[in-house]
Amino acid sequence: MSKSNVDQGRRNMLKIGVTAVAAVPLSGLMVPRKARSDELPRLSEDDSTAKALNYVHDAAAAPADKRKEGSLCRNCNLVQSAAGEWRPCSLFPGKAVNENGWCLGWVGRV
């Protein structure tokens, strides 16, 4: 193999490598971003999953015998945002729960 063939192959490999490295950050622009909580539909208390977990928008309306004092969606470990009146929750994918709400799935933050 001649030296020019080796140099040409090396150049092609470098071009592909540089292109690939440049494409990685740009590919992030094409991936759909995670929805923010203000873009999510609000969870209805009539939702089947909400009913199964006794979800209520106002924790004061929750059954007193099942709810610990101070347990709210805003201090639940399953809520996926630290701010906002309506926040995403891993128990209700694609829906936002009220920060003052409560359900049987409540887990305190550690």
Number of C-alpha atoms within 10 A of each C-alpha: 5 6 8 9 10 11 11 11 12 12 12 12 12 12 12 12 12 11 11 11 11 11 11 10 10 10 9 10 9 8 8 7 8 7 10 12 21 14 14 16 13 16 23 16 15 12 12 11 14 19 13 11 16 17 27 24 20 15 22 15 12 18 14 10 6 10 17 12 9 12 17 22 29 25 17 19 16 18 23 14 15 11 10 12 14 25 24 29 21 12 16 15 10 16 19 24 29 23 23 17 21 29 26 15 14 21 15 14 10 5
